[in-house]
Amino acid sequence: MSFVKLGKLFMRSALKPIAWICLLLTLMSAYGFAAHQHSDSLDEAKCTVCVIAHSASPAAACQLPGTFLILVQLVVPAEPLPAKQHLIPFELTVRPPPAV
């Protein structure tokens, strides 16, 4: 077996467990951020998670202009077509049965 085939085989077998470990770490981190507590306000003032969570988000630097609706094109439904006009024959797909 060549090194390339061994590398591909290892990657296929290792990818799923690595993905599960990454997912588990992400969920544990989210739970840790959401459920952490502090015993006093001094610890809370030093906690970077709490400082970021309680900081004010910056105000928007610009205001968007007022928007209004402009009708560009009026779409009128067409008349229904007869069934024969819907069928488009394609002669390359129709062939006679093979000769015996």
N, C-alpha and C positions, 0 to 999 in steps of 0.2 A: 504494500500500500504506500502511496506517495504521501509526502507531508501535507500537500494540499487537501487530499481526501481525509486525512486524519484531522486536520484543522477544521474542515467543514463538519465532520462527524462530532467533534468535541463541541463546536458552537451550537449545533442543533440540540445536543443533549444538555447543554449548560444554559441555554437561553431561557427556558421556562422557569427553572428554579431561581435564576437571577431576577427575572421579572417579578416573581412572587415575593422575593425578599425586598425589592424596591417598593412594591405596593404595600407590604407590611410596614416598612420603615416610614413611608409617607403617612399611613393611617395612624401609627403610633405617635408621630410628630404632631399631627393635627389634634389628636386627643390630648397630648401633653400641653399644647398651647391653650386649648380650650378649658382644660380642667385644673390648671395650676393655680395655687393660692399662696398668699403670703401671711405670715403671722403678725406682722406689724407694718406700718406705713413706711418705715425706713427701708425695709427690704423691697417694698413695692416701688419706691422712688428709684432704686438702683436696677430694677429688672428691665431689661431692654424690650421685652415683649410688652410689658405694661406701658412703658413710656411711648412706644410706637402705637399701641392700641388707643391710648387716650390723647394722642396729639391731634391737633386740628388739621384737616386736609386743606391744602392751599386753595385759595379762591381762583376762579377762572380768570385768566389774564385778558381775555377779550370777550365781547358780547357778540352773539350771532345776530345777524340782521333779521328783521321780521320776514316771515315767509308768507306767500299767498299762492293760491292755485290758479294756474292759467290753463284753459282748455286748448290743447294743441290740435287735436284731430277728433272728429266725430266718427265713430265706427258704426256703420249701418250694416245689419246682417243681410247677407245675400239671400236670394231666393233659393229654395231647395232644388237640387238637381235631380233629374230622373235617374233611376237606377242604372240604366244603360250607359250614362255618361260617367258614372263612378268607376265602372270596370275599364281598366286599361289593359288590353291584351299585350302580352310579351311573348312573341313567337319563338324565342330561343329556348324557352323552357318546355314547349310542347313538341314532342317528337313521336313519330309512329313507333309501334312495337318493333323489336328487332326481327329481321327476316330469318326464317328457319330453313 
